[in-house]
Amino acid sequence: MQKHLTRAAALLCLLASTAAHCADRIALDGGGWLSLDKHALQLTDAAGKELARLPMRARQLDLRTTNGSGIAVVLDAATQHALPIRVDIKRGELTRLAPLPQQSFGVEGLCLFRDRQGLDFLFIAAKDGQAEQWLMHGATPQLVRKLSMPLDAGQCKVDDARHILYANEEGIGTWAYEANSEAMPARRLLKAGARLPAGPAASPAVVVEPRAQTTPMARLGDVADDPAIWVHPRDATRSRVLGTNKKQGLMVYDLQGKQQQFLDVGRLNNVDLRQGVTMDGEPMDLAVASQRDDNSVVLFGVDADGGVAELTRFATGFPEVYGICLFQPRSGGLDVIVNDKGGAFRQFRLAKGSDGWSSTLAREFRVDSQPEGCVADDRNERLFIGEEKRGVWTLAARADQPAARKMVLAVGRDLHADVEGMAIYEGAKGAYLIVSSQGDSSYVVLDAAAPYKVRGRFKVGFNLAEGIDGTSDTDGLDVTSKNLGGPYAQGMLVIQDGYKRMPDGPQNFKYVSWEDVAKALNL
């Protein structure tokens, strides 16, 4: 990669001035320069010989290269529009690329960003604070998201390793933004004279691509939350994904992500599912969801073709019901574990008789702060629960056992608060616990048995071929090891996406092939 401005130099440049020329000459690997003056963009070799020249009146040069080629961008001084340029150092060529579509604003600041997936993005900012992030791959740039930046942002720079976008605000100082479009939006003001962050960048998580995505929610804002996977008993390719809609009810999707059903049952938060549960002598496929309007548990039945219908509801006694999961003991029956925001858990035993459905409180326990996600390992009768700011605990799942807890994975190096969705992959080589590390939009995979070894971390990036964005700020997730056919022969992971990008839109769920995860983490 080119010897570009260091993080320190780039930031010092921003702190020193809001002028346009923080970097108008960039050193290239193997010698040579890419230079911008008042008349042209010029590519020269190590001896100073001109290799290529593009006449232009422009400013604000930025560049990203790999193996002798890459992309540069400048700001046209006459039109105030970004000009992307292909740079081929080996051939000595500069080629104008397809411009961004006509903007409704004049660009004041621009800079490039290369993410951990190796994708190049362009930030552009207007005088009034309007800003956009564009994906610079393929024949035509694609708008990823709109965002706000400082007024009069005359210059910006990105630290790729730490995915930090630096931008000036005249009279105020330099702001540091999260550059990754899939991360939670955040910014902080760098105090004058403050030292740059010390130490190396955080170790990167591997990146996998989603294979499909669901139809976006009908409402904007924080809507989608938690999925559950139902496997068709005769034809796994006709399986279904249930997803909660926190403003309306329960959504049902097919494996292509198309909505098949909507149940208008109120504000659902979490959902879980078990198949082949014997109730009153009859095998049934059952799902439960936490309902935040009346603080109840909603019980659903799933028929042989994947049709979902509400069966009953029962009260939890909680003032603010939150997370939920199911446990199917080896001895039979079905337990519902539900929690509230205060840290309390209640475990109910479900039953069905001639008088209908009933629930009996079987156990209570608590953690010290707000929980949400939980998942039961039925085969080993272990329960995993998430305390959002502290980490993942495990305890006996049976209601007749003590609720003594053991910390499995604390918030820290691998897990970033909030601790959110959890699911268990039951594979031939063993069981894995997958945990949503919401704070850095990553997912931690660890053994579901002691000593609970961490196997790795991954993120879900862009699938450019299918036009699918990655995942971010994830609440709930679910996984199955069943062969669902095609890319999901080794199973499928469904992940809630907190920020729908390319372009911005309502939240949805992303489908990930477990085979892709296993290969990326060498499982």
C-alpha positions, 0 to 999 in steps of 0.5 A, a space after each residue: 500500500 502507498 506510504 500515505 500520511 500517517 495517522 499522526 500527520 493526517 490529524 496534525 494537518 487537520 488540527 493545523 488548518 481547514 485549508 484544502 491541501 493537507 495531502 497533495 503529494 502521496 508517495 507510492 510503493 516502490 518509489 514514485 509519486 501521485 501529485 496534485 497541483 493547480 493544473 493537473 494530477 500527475 503520476 511520476 516514477 522514483 526518478 521524477 519522470 512523468 508517467 501520466 497526467 490528467 489536466 484538471 483544476 482540483 484539490 483534496 487528493 486522497 488515494 488507496 492502492 494495492 499491488 500497484 493499482 487503486 483509486 484516487 479521488 479529488 475535488 473538482 474546483 469548478 463544479 465542487 464534485 468528487 472526481 474518482 480516478 483509477 491509478 495503475 502504477 505498473 502501467 503508468 496510467 490515470 483513468 477517470 472513472 464513472 462520476 458520482 450521480 449529480 449531488 444536490 449540494 456542493 462538496 466541501 470535503 472528501 476522503 477515502 476509506 478502505 474497510 477490513 473487507 478490502 472495500 473502498 468507500 468515499 465520504 463527501 461532505 457539504 458546507 451545511 453538514 450534509 454528508 454521504 458515504 459511497 461504495 466505490 466498487 463496480 461500474 457505478 458508485 453506490 450510495 451506502 448511507 447519509 450522515 451528518 458531519 461538521 459545518 464547513 468540513 473543509 477537510 477529512 481523513 480516515 484511519 483505515 486500521 481503526 476505521 476512524 473518520 476525522 473531520 474539522 469543524 472551524 472554531 470547534 476542533 476536530 471530530 472523530 467519527 466511526 467510519 464503518 457504515 455497519 457500526 453504531 454511529 458515534 463521534 467524539 471531539 478531540 481536545 486541542 493538544 490531545 495525544 493520538 490513541 496509542 498502541 496497535 489497532 484492535 485485532 480484526 475479526 474475519 469477514 463473511 458475506 451474507 447469502 440473502 436478506 429478508 424483506 425490510 420491515 414496514 416501519 422505520 426505526 428500531 423495529 426488527 429484533 430476534 429470529 428463530 428458524 423452523 425446519 420443514 419436516 419433509 422438504 428443508 428448502 421450504 423452511 421458515 424464519 420467524 422474526 419479531 417486529 417490536 412495533 407490530 408483531 411476528 414476521 414469517 419469511 422463506 429461505 429466500 427472505 420473502 415475507 410469507 406471513 404477518 401476525 399482528 399480535 403487538 410489540 414482540 421482543 424475543 422469540 424462540 422455537 422447538 419442534 416435535 414437543 409432545 403435549 397431551 400425547 401429541 407432537 407439536 412445533 411451538 414458538 414463544 415470544 415476549 410481548 411488551 404491551 401486556 408483559 406476557 408470553 405469546 405461544 404460537 403453533 407451527 403447522 406442517 407447512 410452516 404456517 404460524 398461529 397464536 395459541 394462547 398467552 400467559 402472564 409473566 408477572 413482570 412489570 417490563 418483560 424483555 428476553 425469552 428462550 425455551 428449554 426442552 428437558 430430556 425427560 420431556 415437556 417444555 420450559 419457558 425462561 423469561 426475564 425483565 430489565 431489572 435482572 430477574 428470570 422466571 422459568 415456567 413449565 408449559 402443559 396442555 390438557 383437556 382444559 387447554 394450555 397452562 403455565 406453572 412457575 417452576 424457578 426464579 433467579 436473577 443477575 445484578 443488571 439488565 439481561 436479555 438474550 438466553 439460550 438452552 443447550 437441551 442435550 446437556 441441559 445447560 442454560 446460557 444467559 447474557 448480562 448486557 454489560 458484564 458477559 455470558 453466564 451458564 447454569 443448570 437449565 433444569 428447574 429442579 437444580 440450583 441456579 448457581 452461575 458461572 461466568 463463561 465469557 466476560 465483556 472485554 477483549 473478545 466481547 463488547 457490550 451490549 451482550 445480545 442474541 445467543 444461539 447454539 450450533 449443534 454440529 458433528 464435531 461439537 456444539 458452538 455458542 454464538 454470541 452477538 457482541 453488539 458494541 463492535 457489531 461482531 459475533 463471538 464463537 466459542 465451545 458450548 462446553 467447558 472450558 468454553 474456548 473462544 474459537 474466533 470472531 467474525 463480522 458480516 460484510 457486504 455481498 456486492 454480487 447480490 447487492 446486500 449490505 452487512 450487519 450491525 448493532 445486532 440484537 438477536 440471532 439464531 442458528 441451525 445445523 440442519 441441512 437446508 439445501 444449497 448454500 445452507 447444507 451445513 446449516 444457516 445463521 440468521 442475524 438481525 441487522 440494526 442499520 440497513 445500508 446501500 442505501 439506508 432503509 428499514 431494518 431486516 434480517 440477514 442469512 449467513 451460510 454456516 459453511 462460510 463461518 466454519 471456513 473463516 474460523 477453521 472450525 
